[in-house]
Amino acid sequence: CPKQERNSHPLWGRGLIFLFPMTLLGPFTELLTLQNLPMRGALQDEQIEIIPDAGVLYNADGIIMAVGKFLEMKKDALIQGYAIETITESLVLLPGQIDCHTHTCYAGNRAQDFAMRMAGKAYLAIAKAGGGIMHTVRATREASLETLKALTRTRLLRHKKEGITTCEIKSGYGLSFEAELKMLQVIADLQQEDTGIDLIPTCLAAHICPPEFENQKAYITHLITMLLPEVKKRNLSHRIDIFVEETAFDAENARYYLEEAQKMGFALTLHADQFHAFGSKLAVEMNAQSADHLENSTEEAIEYLAQSNTVAVALPGASIGVGDKFTPARKLLDAGAILAIATDLNPGSAPMGNLLLQASILAMYEKLSTAEVFAAITFRAAYALGLQDRGTIEVGKRADFVTFKTTDYKNILYQAATTEHIHGTWLKGVKTF
């Protein structure tokens, strides 16, 4: 990443930079604030606020204090003695991307599954034959905490280089008391490291029913009585997820689990409607933060989601990875739903990652505007995680940014197949890449 030049302030280089209470960053050829856009429904590109020759001022805590024309802000910054980070390239500034659904923590490889799907074998058939999720579960259980941490850290570096500043990570490849806690501990440990990405842990212990338990109810009861209280005690996650599907958990057991978790204070999210129309209605009824996948949502489910505050999270990487249809994003937006887009990065159904590329592919097939895509990977994705402090560039929000080497924001999705046009990322005002 190109090194930035700072203003030649008389205190600079004397170990006194900590005295600067504010930092002005700019100028940017274009700054897209994404503020004042509605949380739900369709968007047009003309609604995007674009500030040319712009700057952004943030404080020592990484909170945005002002946004506007750089030259005007620079005059005040010089008078006040603020630090000034001068950008010498032509760059476009956007809020940092938020990947609100990933399975980034895992061990093992599922290339065989991928080859079988390319040859025509169905995802559910592979799972029933002993492949699928359980293959990854076995590898993840065997991996040490340090091994899992190293693997996950490497994947997070890739996320950062792709412009992601907030990443949700699920457990769910442990499926035992010890292994689930191990996965969540890995995420907690990495959050304490300087990875340059803010991590949001989600307990997905209800991914599928492991073979050690005779039925779904027995496993769900185990999670409620044993695992979730320990997760809460150790403060490892405030969110839980459950896969509602033919090969995972039925609606009855899912509802019981969600109700009990909600009583404990957990926020809810669901894997819903991926292969069959299961789960999305339940997600709305339970006031879940999000219903994710939705590739096989019905017209009724779309309307149900549109009338709720439950975010519809599209995962185009899973559609590509299993050769299934895409989430009906256009219909969801036109109905008035809140749409987010995430990678679903995982070793089985969605190994490709790259949020921008996935979002641009979905946009082409579902006919989404650039404004709808940007909203879906920033402030609407933040809402899916229950976060209100990020996702736009405006006063009071976190200084989480991503910069692109271009003079026109329309090039961002046009060039999404490569990361070479990404200049860098900032997390709470600190340049991390």
C-alpha positions as CSV (number, residue, x, y, z in Angstrom):
1,C,0.0,0.0,0.0
2,P,1.4,3.4,-0.9
3,K,2.8,5.3,2.1
4,Q,1.0,8.5,2.8
5,E,2.7,11.9,3.3
6,R,1.9,13.9,6.5
7,N,1.8,17.6,6.9
8,S,5.2,19.0,8.1
9,H,4.0,20.1,11.5
10,P,6.8,21.4,13.9
11,L,6.0,18.6,16.4
12,W,6.2,15.9,13.8
13,G,9.1,13.4,14.2
14,R,9.7,14.5,17.8
15,G,7.7,11.7,19.5
16,L,4.9,14.2,20.2
17,I,2.3,13.1,17.7
18,F,0.1,11.9,20.6
19,L,-0.6,15.6,21.3
20,F,-2.7,15.9,18.1
21,P,-6.4,15.4,19.1
22,M,-7.6,15.2,15.5
23,T,-6.5,14.0,12.2
24,L,-7.6,15.3,8.8
25,L,-7.3,12.8,5.9
26,G,-7.5,13.8,2.2
27,P,-8.0,15.1,-0.4
28,F,-10.0,12.3,-2.1
29,T,-11.2,12.7,-5.7
30,E,-14.6,11.4,-4.6
31,L,-15.9,10.6,-1.1
32,L,-19.2,8.6,-1.0
33,T,-20.7,9.1,2.4
34,L,-23.7,6.8,1.9
35,Q,-25.5,8.8,4.6
36,N,-29.2,9.7,4.3
37,L,-30.0,6.6,2.3
38,P,-33.0,4.7,3.5
39,M,-32.4,1.4,5.4
40,R,-34.9,-0.6,3.3
41,G,-36.0,-0.9,-0.3
42,A,-34.7,0.0,-3.7
43,L,-32.1,2.7,-4.3
44,Q,-31.0,4.7,-7.3
45,D,-27.4,5.8,-8.0
46,E,-28.5,9.4,-8.1
47,Q,-29.3,9.2,-4.3
48,I,-25.6,8.7,-3.4
49,E,-24.0,11.7,-1.9
50,I,-20.6,12.3,-3.6
51,I,-18.2,15.0,-2.2
52,P,-15.4,15.8,-4.7
53,D,-12.0,16.9,-3.4
54,A,-13.1,15.8,0.0
55,G,-11.6,15.3,3.4
56,V,-12.6,13.6,6.6
57,L,-11.7,14.6,10.1
58,Y,-11.6,12.1,13.0
59,N,-10.5,12.1,16.6
60,A,-8.0,10.0,18.5
61,D,-10.8,7.4,19.3
62,G,-11.4,6.9,15.6
63,I,-14.7,8.7,15.5
64,I,-15.6,11.0,12.5
65,M,-15.9,14.6,13.6
66,A,-16.4,16.3,10.2
67,V,-16.7,15.6,6.5
68,G,-16.4,18.2,3.7
69,K,-14.1,19.9,1.2
70,F,-10.5,19.2,2.0
71,L,-9.0,22.7,1.4
72,E,-11.6,24.3,3.6
73,M,-11.0,21.8,6.3
74,K,-7.2,22.1,6.0
75,K,-7.3,25.8,6.8
76,D,-9.0,25.1,10.1
77,A,-6.8,22.1,10.8
78,L,-3.6,24.2,10.5
79,I,-5.0,26.8,12.9
80,Q,-6.0,24.1,15.4
81,G,-2.7,22.2,15.1
82,Y,-4.4,19.0,13.9
83,A,-2.4,16.2,12.2
84,I,-2.9,16.2,8.4
85,E,-2.5,13.1,6.4
86,T,-2.2,14.3,2.8
87,I,-3.3,11.9,0.0
88,T,-1.2,12.4,-3.1
89,E,-3.0,9.9,-5.4
90,S,-6.4,10.0,-7.1
91,L,-8.5,7.9,-4.8
92,V,-12.2,7.2,-4.1
93,L,-13.2,6.8,-0.4
94,L,-16.0,4.6,0.8
95,P,-17.1,3.2,4.2
96,G,-15.3,0.0,5.1
97,Q,-17.0,-3.1,3.8
98,I,-18.8,-5.3,6.3
99,D,-19.0,-9.0,5.6
100,C,-21.9,-10.0,7.8
101,H,-21.9,-13.8,7.3
102,T,-18.7,-15.9,7.1
103,H,-17.4,-19.2,8.4
104,T,-13.8,-18.0,8.3
105,C,-12.6,-20.2,11.2
106,Y,-12.1,-23.8,10.2
107,A,-9.6,-26.5,9.3
108,G,-9.4,-29.0,6.5
109,N,-10.2,-28.9,2.8
110,R,-13.3,-29.8,0.8
111,A,-11.9,-29.8,-2.8
112,Q,-13.4,-33.3,-3.2
113,D,-16.9,-32.0,-2.4
114,F,-16.4,-29.2,-5.0
115,A,-15.2,-31.6,-7.6
116,M,-18.3,-33.8,-7.0
117,R,-20.6,-30.9,-7.3
118,M,-19.0,-29.8,-10.6
119,A,-19.6,-33.4,-11.8
120,G,-23.3,-33.2,-10.9
121,K,-23.6,-34.5,-7.4
122,A,-26.1,-32.5,-5.3
123,Y,-24.9,-30.7,-2.1
124,L,-27.5,-32.5,0.1
125,A,-26.6,-35.9,-1.4
126,I,-22.9,-35.3,-0.6
127,A,-23.8,-34.3,2.9
128,K,-25.9,-37.5,3.4
129,A,-23.0,-39.6,2.1
130,G,-20.7,-38.4,4.9
131,G,-19.1,-35.4,3.1
132,G,-20.2,-31.8,3.6
133,I,-20.1,-30.1,6.9
134,M,-19.1,-33.2,8.9
135,H,-15.9,-33.5,6.9
136,T,-14.9,-30.1,8.1
137,V,-16.1,-30.8,11.6
138,R,-13.7,-33.7,11.9
139,A,-10.7,-31.6,10.7
140,T,-11.6,-28.7,12.9
141,R,-12.0,-30.9,16.0
142,E,-8.5,-32.3,15.4
143,A,-6.9,-28.9,14.9
144,S,-5.3,-27.2,17.9
145,L,-6.3,-23.8,19.0
146,E,-3.1,-22.3,17.7
147,T,-3.5,-24.1,14.3
148,L,-7.0,-22.7,14.0
149,K,-5.8,-19.3,14.9
150,A,-3.1,-19.3,12.3
151,L,-5.4,-20.5,9.6
152,T,-8.1,-17.9,10.5
153,R,-5.5,-15.1,10.7
154,T,-4.3,-15.8,7.2
155,R,-7.9,-15.6,5.9
156,L,-8.5,-12.4,7.7
157,L,-5.4,-10.9,6.0
158,R,-7.1,-11.7,2.7
159,H,-10.3,-10.1,3.9
160,K,-8.4,-6.9,4.8
161,K,-6.8,-6.7,1.4
162,E,-10.3,-7.0,-0.1
163,G,-11.5,-3.9,1.7
164,I,-13.3,-5.5,4.6
165,T,-13.1,-3.8,8.0
166,T,-15.8,-5.7,9.9
167,C,-16.1,-9.5,9.6
168,E,-18.7,-11.7,11.3
169,I,-17.3,-15.2,12.0
170,K,-19.3,-18.2,13.0
171,S,-18.4,-21.3,15.0
172,G,-20.3,-24.4,13.9
173,Y,-17.5,-26.7,12.7
174,G,-16.9,-28.0,16.3
175,L,-20.4,-29.4,17.2
176,S,-19.2,-30.4,20.6
177,F,-18.9,-28.5,23.9
178,E,-15.1,-28.4,23.7
179,A,-14.7,-27.8,20.0
180,E,-17.3,-25.0,19.8
181,L,-15.7,-23.2,22.7
182,K,-12.3,-23.6,21.0
183,M,-13.5,-22.0,17.8
184,L,-15.1,-19.1,19.7
185,Q,-11.9,-18.6,21.7
186,V,-9.9,-18.4,18.5
187,I,-12.2,-15.6,17.3
188,A,-11.9,-13.8,20.7
189,D,-8.1,-14.1,20.7
190,L,-7.8,-12.7,17.2
191,Q,-10.1,-9.8,18.1
192,Q,-7.4,-8.9,20.7
193,E,-4.7,-9.0,18.1
194,D,-3.9,-6.3,15.6
195,T,-5.5,-8.0,12.6
196,G,-6.9,-4.7,11.3
197,I,-10.5,-6.1,11.2
198,D,-13.2,-5.9,13.8
199,L,-14.5,-9.4,14.4
200,I,-18.1,-10.2,15.4
201,P,-18.4,-13.8,16.8
202,T,-21.6,-15.8,16.3
203,C,-22.2,-19.2,17.9
204,L,-23.5,-21.6,15.2
205,A,-23.3,-24.7,17.3
206,A,-26.7,-25.6,15.8
207,H,-25.2,-26.1,12.4
208,I,-26.2,-29.7,12.0
209,C,-26.9,-32.5,14.5
210,P,-23.6,-34.3,15.2
211,P,-23.6,-38.2,15.2
212,E,-22.9,-38.3,18.9
213,F,-26.5,-37.3,19.6
214,E,-29.5,-39.6,18.7
215,N,-31.8,-36.8,17.6
216,Q,-32.1,-33.1,17.1
217,K,-34.0,-32.5,20.4
218,A,-31.3,-34.1,22.4
219,Y,-28.6,-32.0,20.9
220,I,-30.6,-28.8,21.1
221,T,-31.2,-29.5,24.8
222,H,-27.5,-30.1,25.3
223,L,-26.7,-26.7,23.7
224,I,-29.3,-24.9,25.8
225,T,-28.3,-26.4,29.1
226,M,-24.5,-26.8,28.7
227,L,-22.9,-24.8,25.9
228,L,-24.9,-21.5,25.7
229,P,-24.5,-20.8,29.4
230,E,-20.7,-21.3,29.1
231,V,-20.6,-19.1,26.0
232,K,-22.4,-16.4,28.0
233,K,-20.2,-16.8,31.1
234,R,-17.0,-16.5,29.0
235,N,-18.5,-13.6,27.0
236,L,-17.5,-15.3,23.7
237,S,-20.6,-14.4,21.7
238,H,-23.8,-12.4,22.0
239,R,-25.4,-13.9,18.8
240,I,-26.5,-17.4,17.9
241,D,-27.4,-18.9,14.5
242,I,-29.2,-22.1,13.5
243,F,-29.4,-23.9,10.1
244,V,-33.0,-24.6,9.4
245,E,-33.0,-27.2,6.6
246,E,-33.9,-30.8,5.7
247,T,-30.4,-32.1,6.7
248,A,-30.1,-29.8,9.7
249,F,-32.9,-28.7,12.0
250,D,-36.6,-28.7,11.5
251,A,-38.7,-25.6,12.4
252,E,-40.1,-27.1,15.6
253,N,-36.6,-27.7,17.2
254,A,-35.3,-24.5,15.7
255,R,-38.1,-22.5,17.4
256,Y,-37.4,-24.1,20.8
257,Y,-33.7,-23.3,20.5
258,L,-34.3,-19.7,19.4
259,E,-36.8,-19.1,22.1
260,E,-34.5,-20.4,24.8
261,A,-31.4,-18.6,23.5
262,Q,-33.4,-15.4,23.3
263,K,-34.4,-15.7,27.0
264,M,-30.6,-15.9,27.7
265,G,-30.1,-12.6,26.0
266,F,-28.7,-13.8,22.7
267,A,-29.4,-12.0,19.4
268,L,-30.7,-14.3,16.7
269,T,-29.9,-15.1,13.1
270,L,-30.9,-18.0,10.9
271,H,-29.7,-19.9,7.9
272,A,-33.0,-20.0,6.0
273,D,-34.6,-21.0,2.7
274,Q,-31.3,-22.3,1.2
275,F,-32.5,-25.4,-0.4
276,H,-36.2,-25.5,0.7
277,A,-38.5,-22.8,1.9
278,F,-37.7,-23.3,5.6
279,G,-36.8,-20.7,8.1
280,S,-37.5,-17.2,6.8
281,K,-40.9,-17.0,8.3
282,L,-39.6,-18.3,11.6
283,A,-36.8,-15.7,11.5
284,V,-39.4,-12.9,11.2
285,E,-41.6,-14.3,13.9
286,M,-38.6,-14.5,16.3
287,N,-37.5,-10.9,15.4
288,A,-34.2,-12.2,14.3
289,Q,-31.5,-9.7,13.2
290,S,-31.2,-11.5,9.8
291,A,-32.3,-14.4,7.7
292,D,-29.4,-15.6,5.5
293,H,-29.3,-17.4,2.1
294,L,-33.0,-17.2,0.9
295,E,-32.2,-18.8,-2.5
296,N,-35.5,-20.7,-2.4
297,S,-37.7,-18.1,-0.7
298,T,-41.3,-18.0,-1.9
299,E,-43.3,-14.9,-2.9
300,E,-45.0,-15.2,0.5
301,A,-41.6,-15.3,2.3
302,I,-40.4,-12.2,0.4
303,E,-43.4,-10.3,1.4
304,Y,-43.0,-11.5,5.0
305,L,-39.4,-10.3,5.1
306,A,-40.3,-7.0,3.5
307,Q,-42.8,-6.2,6.3
308,S,-40.2,-6.9,9.0
309,N,-36.9,-5.5,10.4
310,T,-35.2,-8.8,9.8
311,V,-32.4,-8.3,7.2
312,A,-32.4,-10.5,4.1
313,V,-28.8,-11.5,3.6
314,A,-27.9,-12.7,0.1
315,L,-24.9,-15.1,-0.2
316,P,-24.1,-15.3,-3.9
317,G,-20.9,-17.2,-3.2
318,A,-23.0,-20.2,-2.0
319,S,-25.2,-20.0,-5.1
320,I,-22.1,-20.1,-7.3
321,G,-20.5,-22.8,-5.1
322,V,-23.4,-25.2,-5.2
323,G,-24.8,-24.2,-8.7
324,D,-28.1,-23.0,-7.2
325,K,-30.2,-20.0,-8.0
326,F,-29.4,-16.6,-6.5
327,T,-31.3,-15.0,-3.7
328,P,-34.2,-13.0,-5.3
329,A,-32.5,-9.7,-4.3
330,R,-34.4,-7.6,-6.9
331,K,-37.8,-8.8,-5.6
332,L,-36.8,-8.3,-2.0
333,L,-35.7,-4.7,-2.6
334,D,-38.8,-3.9,-4.7
335,A,-41.0,-5.3,-1.9
336,G,-39.3,-3.0,0.6
337,A,-37.0,-5.5,2.4
338,I,-33.6,-4.7,3.9
339,L,-31.0,-6.4,1.8
340,A,-27.4,-7.1,2.8
341,I,-24.8,-9.1,0.8
342,A,-22.1,-11.3,2.4
343,T,-19.6,-13.9,1.2
344,D,-20.5,-17.0,3.3
345,L,-16.8,-17.8,3.1
346,N,-16.5,-21.5,4.0
347,P,-14.6,-24.5,2.9
348,G,-17.6,-26.3,1.3
349,S,-20.3,-24.4,-0.5
350,A,-18.7,-21.0,-0.7
351,P,-14.9,-21.1,-0.9
352,M,-14.4,-18.1,-3.2
353,G,-14.6,-15.2,-0.8
354,N,-14.1,-11.7,-2.3
355,L,-17.2,-9.7,-1.3
356,L,-16.9,-7.1,-4.0
357,L,-16.8,-9.7,-6.8
358,Q,-19.7,-11.7,-5.3
359,A,-21.7,-8.5,-5.0
360,S,-21.0,-7.4,-8.5
361,I,-22.0,-10.9,-9.9
362,L,-25.3,-10.8,-7.9
363,A,-25.9,-7.3,-9.1
364,M,-25.6,-8.3,-12.8
365,Y,-27.9,-11.2,-12.5
366,E,-30.4,-9.5,-10.2
367,K,-30.2,-6.1,-11.8
368,L,-29.1,-4.1,-8.7
369,S,-27.9,-0.5,-8.8
370,T,-24.5,0.4,-7.6
371,A,-26.2,2.3,-4.7
372,E,-28.0,-0.9,-3.7
373,V,-24.8,-2.9,-3.7
374,F,-22.8,-0.4,-1.7
375,A,-25.6,-0.2,0.9
376,A,-25.8,-4.0,1.1
377,I,-22.1,-4.3,2.0
378,T,-21.9,-1.3,4.4
379,F,-24.7,0.2,6.5
380,R,-27.3,-2.4,5.8
381,A,-24.8,-5.2,6.5
382,A,-24.0,-3.4,9.8
383,Y,-27.7,-3.4,10.6
384,A,-27.8,-7.2,10.1
385,L,-25.2,-7.4,12.9
386,G,-27.0,-5.0,15.2
387,L,-24.3,-2.3,14.7
388,Q,-25.2,1.3,14.4
389,D,-21.8,2.9,14.7
390,R,-20.4,2.1,11.2
391,G,-21.3,1.7,7.6
392,T,-21.5,5.4,6.5
393,I,-19.0,8.3,6.5
394,E,-20.7,10.8,8.7
395,V,-20.2,12.6,12.0
396,G,-20.4,10.3,15.0
397,K,-19.6,7.1,13.1
398,R,-16.4,5.1,13.2
399,A,-13.6,6.1,10.9
400,D,-13.6,2.8,9.0
401,F,-12.7,3.4,5.4
402,V,-11.6,1.7,2.2
403,T,-9.9,3.6,-0.6
404,F,-9.8,2.7,-4.3
405,K,-7.3,3.7,-7.0
406,T,-9.7,5.4,-9.3
407,T,-11.3,8.8,-10.1
408,D,-14.8,7.4,-10.6
409,Y,-16.7,5.2,-8.1
410,K,-18.3,3.2,-11.0
411,N,-15.0,1.5,-11.6
412,I,-15.1,-0.2,-8.2
413,L,-17.6,-2.9,-9.2
414,Y,-16.4,-2.8,-12.8
415,Q,-13.0,-3.9,-11.6
416,A,-14.2,-6.2,-8.8
417,A,-12.5,-9.2,-10.1
418,T,-9.1,-7.9,-8.9
419,T,-7.9,-6.4,-5.6
420,E,-5.2,-4.4,-7.3
421,H,-7.4,-1.3,-7.4
422,I,-7.8,-1.3,-3.6
423,H,-5.4,1.2,-2.1
424,G,-5.9,0.5,1.6
425,T,-8.2,0.2,4.6
426,W,-8.5,2.2,7.8
427,L,-10.0,0.8,11.0
428,K,-11.0,3.5,13.5
429,G,-8.7,5.9,11.8
430,V,-5.7,3.7,11.7
431,K,-4.4,2.6,8.3
432,T,-4.1,-1.2,8.5
433,F,-3.2,-2.1,4.9
